[in-house]
Amino acid sequence: MHIYNIIAGVMLLLFGRKLFWLFLGIAGFLIGMEIAPMFFGDEPRWIQLAIAVATGCLGAIVAILAQRLAFALGGFFAGMYLALGVGHFFALTEANTMLFIALGGGIIGAIIATLIMDTAITILVCLVGAGAIVGEFHFSQAMQILIFLLLAGAGFIFQEKLWPAVRKE
């Protein structure tokens, strides 16, 4: 079990929209942790971890410097992470297939995030947070789906009710 995935998931469920740069950093890190072993599986673990940290830093820097681009990148990262989770759920292992699925999910996530930014980001943050947590446990598929939906819903309600969005006009 990777405790950092669970910690990252909880942080996203509670504070992901409020600390958008944190969301992009964590989402980038999680993408790096999923992708690096596919292409650098023969390399030492520290190299894979360095790739994940670099991807996370890139996301956080973009969030700080270019907010509009950051929303699209956040949607892209979230879409990629969720698509990779779906690929794992259906036991797909071919690296090129998973990369294609991840890119498709990323594009869809970026489009959704730019169309309905605030609500989309909250939803995507909660989905990624729930996915990061559920992915670390080995329950039945039905139980994973149920826990995923409950965590995502609880995170969404928490962020919408306790961290209302600051609207920029």
C-alpha positions as CSV (number, residue, x, y, z in Angstrom):
1,M,0.0,0.0,0.0
2,H,1.3,3.5,-0.9
3,I,0.4,5.7,2.0
4,Y,1.3,8.8,0.0
5,N,-1.6,8.0,-2.4
6,I,-4.0,7.9,0.5
7,I,-2.7,11.1,2.0
8,A,-2.8,12.8,-1.4
9,G,-6.4,11.6,-2.0
10,V,-7.5,12.9,1.4
11,M,-5.9,16.3,0.7
12,L,-7.7,16.5,-2.6
13,L,-11.0,15.5,-1.1
14,L,-10.8,18.2,1.5
15,F,-8.8,21.0,0.0
16,G,-8.3,20.3,-3.7
17,R,-10.3,23.2,-5.1
18,K,-9.3,25.7,-2.5
19,L,-5.6,25.0,-3.1
20,F,-5.7,24.5,-6.8
21,W,-2.0,24.5,-7.2
22,L,-1.9,21.7,-4.7
23,F,-4.4,19.7,-6.8
24,L,-2.3,20.2,-9.9
25,G,0.9,19.2,-8.1
26,I,-0.7,16.1,-6.6
27,A,-2.5,15.1,-9.8
28,G,0.8,15.5,-11.8
29,F,2.6,13.4,-9.2
30,L,-0.1,10.7,-9.4
31,I,0.1,10.7,-13.2
32,G,3.9,10.4,-13.0
33,M,3.6,7.5,-10.6
34,E,1.3,5.7,-13.0
35,I,3.2,6.4,-16.2
36,A,6.8,6.2,-15.1
37,P,6.8,2.4,-14.4
38,M,5.2,1.7,-17.8
39,F,8.1,3.3,-19.7
40,F,10.9,3.3,-17.1
41,G,10.1,0.0,-15.3
42,D,13.7,-1.2,-15.6
43,E,15.1,1.9,-13.9
44,P,15.6,2.3,-10.2
45,R,12.5,3.3,-8.1
46,W,14.1,6.6,-7.3
47,I,14.2,7.6,-11.0
48,Q,10.5,6.8,-11.3
49,L,9.8,8.8,-8.2
50,A,11.8,11.7,-9.6
51,I,9.8,11.7,-12.8
52,A,6.6,11.8,-10.7
53,V,7.9,14.7,-8.6
54,A,8.9,16.6,-11.7
55,T,5.4,16.1,-13.2
56,G,3.9,17.3,-10.0
57,C,6.1,20.4,-9.8
58,L,5.3,21.2,-13.4
59,G,1.6,21.1,-12.6
60,A,2.0,23.3,-9.5
61,I,4.1,25.9,-11.4
62,V,1.6,26.1,-14.2
63,A,-1.2,26.6,-11.7
64,I,0.6,29.5,-10.1
65,L,1.7,31.2,-13.3
66,A,-1.2,30.7,-15.7
67,Q,-4.5,30.1,-14.0
68,R,-6.6,29.7,-17.2
69,L,-4.1,27.2,-18.6
70,A,-3.9,25.6,-15.2
71,F,-7.7,24.8,-15.3
72,A,-7.2,23.0,-18.6
73,L,-4.1,21.2,-17.3
74,G,-5.9,20.2,-14.1
75,G,-8.7,18.8,-16.2
76,F,-6.2,17.0,-18.4
77,F,-4.3,15.5,-15.5
78,A,-7.6,14.5,-13.8
79,G,-8.9,13.0,-17.0
80,M,-5.7,11.0,-17.5
81,Y,-5.6,9.7,-14.0
82,L,-9.3,8.6,-14.1
83,A,-8.8,7.0,-17.5
84,L,-5.8,5.1,-16.2
85,G,-7.9,3.9,-13.3
86,V,-10.5,2.7,-15.7
87,G,-7.8,0.9,-17.7
88,H,-6.5,-0.8,-14.6
89,F,-10.1,-1.7,-13.6
90,F,-10.5,-3.5,-16.9
91,A,-7.1,-5.1,-16.5
92,L,-5.5,-3.5,-19.5
93,T,-1.7,-3.7,-19.3
94,E,-0.4,-2.8,-22.8
95,A,1.6,0.4,-22.3
96,N,0.6,2.0,-25.6
97,T,-3.1,1.2,-25.0
98,M,-2.9,2.7,-21.6
99,L,-1.2,5.8,-22.9
100,F,-3.9,6.2,-25.6
101,I,-6.6,5.8,-23.0
102,A,-4.9,8.3,-20.7
103,L,-4.5,10.9,-23.4
104,G,-8.1,10.5,-24.5
105,G,-9.2,10.9,-20.9
106,G,-6.9,13.9,-20.5
107,I,-8.4,15.7,-23.5
108,I,-11.9,15.0,-22.3
109,G,-11.0,16.3,-18.8
110,A,-9.4,19.4,-20.2
111,I,-12.5,20.2,-22.3
112,I,-14.8,19.7,-19.4
113,A,-12.6,21.8,-17.1
114,T,-12.5,24.7,-19.4
115,L,-16.3,24.7,-20.1
116,I,-17.5,24.6,-16.6
117,M,-14.4,25.6,-14.7
118,D,-15.3,25.9,-11.0
119,T,-17.8,23.0,-10.7
120,A,-15.7,20.8,-13.0
121,I,-12.6,21.4,-11.0
122,T,-14.4,20.5,-7.8
123,I,-15.8,17.3,-9.4
124,L,-12.5,16.3,-11.0
125,V,-10.5,17.0,-7.7
126,C,-13.0,14.8,-5.8
127,L,-12.8,12.0,-8.4
128,V,-9.0,12.0,-8.4
129,G,-8.9,12.1,-4.6
130,A,-11.4,9.2,-4.3
131,G,-9.5,7.3,-7.0
132,A,-6.2,7.7,-5.3
133,I,-7.6,6.4,-2.0
134,V,-9.6,3.5,-3.4
135,G,-6.8,2.4,-5.7
136,E,-4.7,1.5,-2.7
137,F,-7.2,-1.1,-1.3
138,H,-8.0,-4.5,-2.7
139,F,-11.8,-4.8,-2.4
140,S,-14.2,-6.4,-4.8
141,Q,-15.0,-4.3,-7.8
142,A,-18.5,-3.5,-6.5
143,M,-17.1,-2.4,-3.2
144,Q,-14.5,-0.3,-4.9
145,I,-17.1,1.5,-7.0
146,L,-19.3,2.1,-3.9
147,I,-16.5,3.5,-1.8
148,F,-15.2,5.6,-4.8
149,L,-18.7,7.1,-5.2
150,L,-19.1,7.7,-1.5
151,L,-15.7,9.4,-1.1
152,A,-16.1,11.5,-4.2
153,G,-19.6,12.6,-3.1
154,A,-18.5,13.4,0.4
155,G,-15.5,15.4,-0.9
156,F,-17.7,17.3,-3.3
157,I,-20.2,18.2,-0.5
158,F,-17.4,19.1,1.9
159,Q,-15.8,21.4,-0.6
160,E,-19.0,23.0,-1.9
161,K,-20.4,23.6,1.6
162,L,-17.4,24.4,3.7
163,W,-15.1,25.9,1.0
164,P,-17.4,28.1,-1.1
165,A,-15.8,29.2,-4.3
166,V,-14.5,32.8,-4.6
167,R,-16.0,34.0,-7.8
168,K,-13.8,36.3,-10.0
169,E,-15.9,38.6,-12.1
